[in-house]
Amino acid sequence: MKSFTGSGSTLPVHSIKACVVYDTSDGRIYHQHRVLTLKGGYEPQDDEMAADALRFLGPRHEAKRATLGILNIHHEAMTPGRRYRVHPERKELLADGP
């Protein structure tokens, strides 16, 4: 696993987890959520990470809560600058466009 460097010291990383919050009807992604756990730290369970991701959406998406889903992904699955969506039936991450 990698190390995290900051403020002049290097800390060992235990895990990096990621998930996306998406609309189950059309696959639109509303939020990408990542959790980095350092060695010796608390690693959240998938359901805890999902609850945190939904909390980050805040009240602006309250009306859509019933149609939102969570997809756990590899933390490097999304390339910055590219658009993604989730295939609603297969529940897999798809890159939009070239």
URMONOR-V374748 format. One record per residue. N is the residue number from 1. RES is the residue in three letters. D_FIRST is the distance of its C-alpha to the first C-alpha in Angstrom with 2 decimals. Layout:
N;RES;D_FIRST  N;RES;D_FIRST
This chain:
1;MET;0.00  2;LYS;3.77  3;SER;6.87  4;PHE;10.01  5;THR;13.22  6;GLY;16.59  7;SER;19.99  8;GLY;19.49  9;SER;16.60  10;THR;12.84  11;LEU;11.06  12;PRO;7.69  13;VAL;6.21  14;HIS;6.74  15;SER;7.24  16;ILE;9.04  17;LYS;12.28  18;ALA;15.25  19;CYS;18.86  20;VAL;22.14  21;VAL;25.59  22;TYR;28.22  23;ASP;31.92  24;THR;32.50  25;SER;35.80  26;ASP;34.74  27;GLY;30.92  28;ARG;30.91  29;ILE;27.68  30;TYR;28.45  31;HIS;25.10  32;GLN;21.38  33;HIS;19.37  34;ARG;15.74  35;VAL;14.29  36;LEU;11.38  37;THR;11.05  38;LEU;10.32  39;LYS;10.09  40;GLY;13.69  41;GLY;14.49  42;TYR;16.18  43;GLU;14.43  44;PRO;17.33  45;GLN;18.67  46;ASP;19.30  47;ASP;22.93  48;GLU;22.23  49;MET;20.03  50;ALA;22.90  51;ALA;25.48  52;ASP;23.80  53;ALA;23.61  54;LEU;27.31  55;ARG;28.22  56;PHE;26.88  57;LEU;29.42  58;GLY;32.17  59;PRO;35.82  60;ARG;36.21  61;HIS;35.04  62;GLU;36.73  63;ALA;39.23  64;LYS;36.57  65;ARG;34.64  66;ALA;36.32  67;THR;35.01  68;LEU;31.40  69;GLY;28.58  70;ILE;24.83  71;LEU;22.50  72;ASN;18.82  73;ILE;16.92  74;HIS;13.53  75;HIS;12.42  76;GLU;13.14  77;ALA;16.31  78;MET;18.71  79;THR;19.71  80;PRO;21.31  81;GLY;25.06  82;ARG;25.44  83;ARG;27.19  84;TYR;26.04  85;ARG;27.70  86;VAL;27.24  87;HIS;29.62  88;PRO;31.55  89;GLU;32.48  90;ARG;29.42  91;LYS;26.95  92;GLU;24.72  93;LEU;23.56  94;LEU;25.93  95;ALA;26.14  96;ASP;29.63  97;GLY;31.51  98;PRO;30.57
